[in-house]
Amino acid sequence: MNMTISDLIVDFLEYLEIEQNRSQKTIANYDRYLQRLVEFAGNKDVSKINDDMIRKWRIWLARHQDNQGAEMGKTTQNYHLIALRSFLKYAAKRNIETMTSDKIELARVKRPQIGFLDTDEVGRLFDVIDTGNPVGLRDRAMLELLFSSGLRVSELVNLDRNHINLDRGEFQVRGKGQKDRPVFISPEAAESIDLYIKSRNDNYKPLFIHYSGTKSDLDDGGYTRLTARSVQRLVKRYAGLAGITKAVTPHTLRHSFATDLLINGADVRSVQGLLGHSNISTTQIYTHITDPQLRKVHKQFHNKKKSA
């Protein structure tokens, strides 16, 4: 069966949506990554995809620059290769002759250093927020929820008011890969969320809303769902006000949630479930900084004075 790369991309994206039930964001990303292959190689027959083409495409990706002149990171390059690998697997499923997916090897990437806040820093971050107004109540509830639950920022901003059961202190969230998982919140976070919700006099669905415009605009419904970018800016601003010099993002609070659990004795499998990680190796990046046995060994054996 002869088919161009672009034609098969259309079929592949429909397959992801209908049969694989992948999110629209994932489908859009895969489309963007694969279109870069067409941009580089041209809209050739799928059978023309081979080792030499992909080797040259990888070089092209490594040298690719955005509008600001920034080069593409290794992790982003790997996203392109992961999309290509799935695309080639789909071609094989359709019995379309082309390169096999097992020939696509991902680039080795440097493991990022995990940044997290200790208990004192988390407290300072919360305490710096002025809760004497609706915006401050919203922001305190939002940051407490991030730390208490380990939510991703995308999961946070997609929450509606009816998603959370404050009485039970738990709810379900749909994360990456359309996977549902239970989320639990502390009494402190539940109290902050309750205070924030009671401060609102609207009937809008989103849990966290953006306050904007004049008072008349607000009275007419000038509320919108808070965006991930807005949350990132707010977290960064409060970290600065709290005198925290390290880079702090919403994901830092997710890291802080995981390390807090492990430091206090939680097992890595349970933390994997609470974070919604598909692979436990993703969760294990935290264990080297939270291993209680290593702490015990250090305390027992380090710098002990030798007896005479």
Summary of the structure (lengths in Angstrom):
residues: 308
radius of gyration: 23.8
end to end distance: 84.2
largest distance: 84.2
contacts: 822
relative contact order: 0.09
helix: 59%
strand: 7%
